[in-house]
Amino acid sequence: MAPQLSPKHDLVYLTEDASHDDVIELINAEAFGPGRHTRAAARIREQGPHDRSLSFVCADDGETIASVRMTPVMAGSVKGHLLGPLAVRPSHKNRGIGRELVRIAVEAARRRGSEAVILVGDPPYYMPLGFEKVAYGALAFPGPVDPSRVLVVPMAADVHDRLKGTICWHDWDTSSMGA
């Protein structure tokens, strides 16, 4: 029997490290263009570093082709994480890679003790992944945001009630450990 000649795809999901920075910037530029830095969520990310231990990449046969980042935030009185950007190279879209990165990141945040994962995104994409709409106008972002696109995966009691006020970068994970 002759060997099969089919394309080989070895998808591997890895925790992000500094060696991924340049390719992640390229992937995000492809996905979102130059205006990505002016968005309200990007302004939160500029306030402090994302958490590499909760940020992930997907590699296909050694080439990084997708990423998701998580940034620690305070959202009202909720100690949570802001998910994003999530981006997949055009050559690998519609294969479930983005959904798997979201699943991995949300579960990692849950294990870390995050009370919620928040994002600004498309409800039809994210709601089947466990996200719910945040009350209209409940969170104040550092820039304009469509309130109907603010979503959350609640992981603690009364999260929706406490998601009221400002959302900003806050390293609650390290500060709560006395570091």
C-alpha positions in Angstrom: 0.0 0.0 0.0 1.4 3.4 -1.0 1.8 6.1 1.6 -0.8 8.8 1.7 0.3 12.1 0.3 -1.8 14.5 2.3 -0.8 17.8 3.8 0.5 17.4 7.3 -0.7 19.8 10.0 0.7 19.5 13.5 -1.2 22.1 15.5 0.4 22.7 18.9 -0.9 25.1 21.5 1.8 26.7 23.7 2.1 29.3 26.4 3.3 32.6 24.9 6.9 33.7 25.6 9.0 36.6 24.5 10.2 34.8 21.4 6.6 35.1 20.0 6.4 38.9 20.3 7.4 39.8 16.7 5.2 37.2 15.0 2.2 38.1 17.3 2.6 41.7 16.3 2.6 40.6 12.6 -0.5 38.4 13.1 -2.4 41.2 14.8 -1.4 43.7 12.1 -2.7 41.3 9.5 -6.0 40.8 11.4 -6.7 44.3 12.6 -4.7 46.8 10.6 -3.1 50.0 11.9 -6.2 51.3 13.7 -6.0 48.5 16.2 -4.0 50.7 18.7 -6.7 53.3 18.9 -9.4 50.9 20.2 -10.6 51.2 23.8 -9.4 47.7 24.6 -6.0 48.5 23.3 -5.9 51.5 25.6 -6.4 49.3 28.6 -3.6 47.0 27.3 -1.3 50.0 27.1 -1.8 50.6 30.8 0.3 47.6 31.8 1.6 44.3 30.5 -0.5 41.3 29.5 0.0 38.1 31.5 2.2 35.8 29.4 1.3 32.8 31.6 -2.3 33.1 30.5 -1.6 34.1 26.9 -1.2 31.4 24.2 -0.1 30.8 20.7 -0.9 28.1 18.1 1.8 26.7 15.9 1.4 24.7 12.8 4.4 22.6 12.0 6.6 25.0 14.0 5.2 28.2 12.5 3.2 30.5 14.9 -0.2 31.1 13.2 -2.5 32.4 15.9 -2.4 34.0 19.4 -4.6 35.2 22.2 -3.5 37.4 25.1 -4.9 38.0 28.5 -4.5 41.2 30.5 -5.3 41.5 34.2 -8.0 44.1 34.9 -10.3 45.5 37.5 -13.8 45.9 36.1 -15.9 47.6 38.7 -15.1 45.5 41.7 -14.3 42.3 39.6 -10.8 41.0 39.5 -10.7 39.7 36.0 -8.9 39.4 32.7 -9.4 41.2 29.4 -9.2 38.7 26.5 -7.6 39.9 23.3 -6.5 40.4 20.9 -7.4 37.1 19.4 -6.0 36.6 15.9 -5.5 33.8 13.4 -3.5 34.1 10.2 -5.7 34.2 7.1 -4.3 30.9 5.9 -5.6 29.1 9.0 -9.0 30.7 9.6 -12.2 28.7 10.0 -10.5 25.7 11.5 -11.5 26.2 15.1 -8.1 27.5 16.2 -9.4 30.8 17.6 -12.2 29.0 19.5 -9.6 26.6 21.0 -7.3 29.4 22.0 -10.2 31.1 23.8 -11.2 27.9 25.5 -7.6 27.4 26.7 -7.2 31.0 27.9 -10.5 31.1 29.8 -9.7 27.8 31.6 -6.3 29.0 32.5 -7.8 32.2 33.9 -10.3 30.2 35.9 -7.5 28.1 37.4 -5.7 31.3 38.3 -8.6 32.5 40.3 -9.9 35.1 37.9 -13.5 36.2 38.6 -14.3 36.9 35.0 -13.0 37.0 31.5 -14.1 40.2 29.7 -13.8 41.2 26.0 -15.1 43.5 23.4 -16.2 41.3 20.5 -18.8 39.8 18.2 -21.6 38.2 20.3 -22.4 35.5 17.6 -18.8 34.3 17.7 -18.2 34.5 21.5 -21.5 33.7 23.1 -21.4 30.0 22.0 -18.0 29.9 23.8 -19.6 30.8 27.1 -19.7 34.6 27.0 -22.7 36.6 28.1 -23.6 40.2 27.5 -22.6 42.7 30.2 -25.4 45.1 31.2 -25.6 47.9 28.7 -23.2 50.7 29.6 -22.2 49.1 32.9 -18.4 49.4 32.3 -16.6 52.6 31.4 -13.8 52.0 28.9 -10.9 54.5 28.2 -12.4 55.3 24.9 -15.6 54.6 22.8 -17.0 51.1 22.9 -20.2 49.6 21.5 -21.8 48.5 24.8 -23.6 45.6 23.0 -20.2 44.1 22.2 -19.0 44.0 25.8 -19.1 40.3 26.9 -18.1 38.3 30.0 -17.6 34.8 31.2 -18.5 35.1 34.9 -16.5 32.8 37.1 -17.5 34.0 40.6 -20.8 34.8 42.4 -22.5 38.0 41.6 -20.1 39.0 38.8 -22.8 40.8 36.7 -23.8 42.9 39.8 -20.2 43.9 40.4 -19.4 44.7 36.8 -20.3 48.4 37.2 -17.8 51.2 36.9 -14.4 51.6 35.2 -12.4 48.9 33.6 -8.6 49.4 33.8 -5.3 47.5 33.9 -4.6 46.1 37.4 -2.1 43.4 38.4 -4.4 42.0 41.0 -2.9 38.6 40.7 0.6 39.6 41.9 -0.6 42.3 44.2 -3.0 39.9 46.0 0.0 37.6 46.6 2.0 40.3 48.3 4.5 40.5 45.5 
